[in-house]
Amino acid sequence: MKKYLLTAILLLGASFFAFTQTIGISVSPPADGNIYATGETITITAVPDPPDYAKFVEFYGNGTLLYTDRKAPWEYSWEINLSGAIELYCAIIPKDQNTQVQESNTVTISAEDQTSSDPTPDPTSNPSPPPPPPSSNISIFGVWHAGDHYCDWSVVPDPDMVKFDEENHWLIDRGDGNGPSVNLVVLTFVNPWKLLNNITDEYTINGIPRGMTKEVVEYFRNAGIRVMLSIGGITYTDDWDEALATDPVQLALNAVAVAENFNVGIEIDYERGSDPNTAALNTFISTYREAFPYIQNGTEAKNYLTIDLAAGDRYLIELTRYATENWLDINNPVLNYANAMVARQSGSPTEWQEHIDGKANYNPQIPPLNASKLTGGLYLKGNLDNCTDFYNSEQYQYANYVQTSGMLGYMFWAAGVPSARGNYVGTFPPDTCEQGMGTAAFYFDFPLLENRTIQNSN
């Protein structure tokens, strides 16, 4: 077993910036001569002063985020896996801030191999993860966000957004402080009938769920993430039918007002499997486009109007045919793109290829959809590899297909808690997705879709 000499230089209680609060760091257990075995676990403890100052604490080794602790006691058990010069430190995020504003002193560790190196690699060890591709053309990397109450967003976030940030911080920080884990958040769902009638009740204000506040939108926008509202969902299919049959023009005008007021785009999720009211939906889309014309690229979220289609071409057939022919033609585009939703067993390239190839054997046929008008949907839960282990995930497995086909990227169902099932694992702490989605953000290096607000802690 290899041994490393660990020499810790500990400086406690230093103050930073203009703050009177401090944070220190310590390492345990003590060892004779500070000599530890590689693979041995040490505990890194942060000591905020005063103790209740911290909202959460981040632990770093050589500038790489090792762990985010979201509740006291502020400590992390770390299995030593670095050698050479190692600097351990922690960063405090205060309760009244959303950004890292203080760093602790550093514990400097000198690690020296005390035995000869083993020339034979351990065949059971995990290989180093592959490097990012030389260039990435992923432009959409987003999540549908179900909120904390099963997709109805009826619960208003706390006024100071502290709890909301604790639950969603992984979305705006991929884990290393260098950017968000996604570049698009779609808040799901808005009931189209309530939107048409501007209904205010215990769940909505003027047809918008009470939890879909401007503060929620700005929380994501300030991190460079575009926000859209999804109108519909399978639960509200009948409401779509009724709203379209009643007044598609007014429905569109109300959607226009919401997009303008909230600085958001609009997603159409109309899941009528047979005889969808495509004529009225076309009126809705045309009316919306009169207010906010189609743009291929740009930072005005309100100009983005998209639609959800099935995972492949074997469901929502009439809607898919009409949308491909009339709204998603690259020579005369009306909608920005379509999302291939998740199937029962997540999405897959086989299904996405159905959209790209079309269905010439159908009568009438479904024409091919240009891949640049399509995102692929995958499942996201707190216990799936897409959340916890990028290099073993579907998104990594399918990355070559998505990029070589020319697809826009991925959408994930879903952030938050979309299901009331007792065994459902959402993406709130402790089941956050830095190791899956956060690593993917580094790997794909996708662009931000909003102008990010830089928050200064001074």
Secondary structure, 3 states (H helix, E strand, C coil): CCEEECCCCCCCCCECCCCCCEEEEEEECCCHHHEEECCCEEEEEEEEECHHHEEEEEEEECCEEEEEECCCCCEEEEECCCCEEEEEEEEEEECCCCCCCEECCCEEEEECECCCCCCCCCCCCCCCCCCCCCCCCCCEEEEEECCCCCCCCCCCCCCCCHHHHHHHHHHHCCCCCCCCCCCEEEEEEECHHHHHCCCCCCCEECCEECCCCHHHHHHHHCCCCEEEEEEECHHHHHHHHHHHHHCHHHHHHHHHHHHHHHCCEEEEECCCCCCCCHHHHHHHHHHHHHHCCCCCCCCCHHHCEEEEECCCCCCCHHHHHHHHHHCCCCCCCCCCCEEECCCCCCCCHHHHHHHHHCECCCCCCECCCCHHHEEEEEECCCCCHHHHCHHHCHHHHCHHHHHHHCCCEEEEEEECCCCCCCCCCCCCCCCCCHHHHHHHHHHHCCCCCCCCCCCCCC
